[in-house]
Amino acid sequence: MLPPSPFGQTMRPDVWWLQPLLVFLGLSIFIVYSTWAAFQGRNYFFGNYISPFYSPEIFGDSPHSWLGPRPNWWPGWLIFSPALLVLWAPGGFRLTCYYYRGAYYKAFW
């Protein structure tokens, strides 16, 4: 029988918690940055280059826009960013993909 140990203490001598911590920090930083980049709606193109968060640009003010500027039917009270029309697809894939679910479970829970 093993003696009781304090809360959170393990018998492992290595730093096993370092890898899940790094995954947690990396994913958290990316989520914060991508949310900020999507909602700012500015500085997402330069010349012939466009940010991947905004590509393909369906509506927007850059020359890359497929259908022109912000549509008139868009509610004025709702934030408009071309990225919000695009980012749901890769975000949904990342949240449902088997590999990424394993990384989330190990890092966040």
Residue pairs with C-beta under 8 A, 6 or more apart in sequence:
2 11
5 11
10 16
20 106
20 107
21 107
23 103
23 106
23 107
24 107
24 108
27 103
27 104
27 107
27 108
34 53
34 87
37 44
37 51
37 53
37 83
38 53
38 81
38 83
38 84
38 87
39 79
39 81
39 83
39 84
40 81
41 79
41 80
41 81
41 82
41 83
44 50
44 51
44 53
44 54
44 62
44 82
44 83
45 51
45 54
45 57
45 62
45 63
45 64
50 57
50 62
50 64
51 83
53 83
53 86
53 87
54 60
54 62
54 64
54 82
54 83
54 86
55 64
55 86
56 64
56 66
56 86
57 64
57 65
57 66
57 82
57 86
58 65
58 66
58 67
58 82
58 85
58 86
59 65
59 66
59 67
59 68
59 69
59 70
59 71
59 74
59 80
59 82
59 85
60 69
60 70
60 82
61 69
61 70
62 82
65 82
70 80
74 80
94 100
95 101
95 104
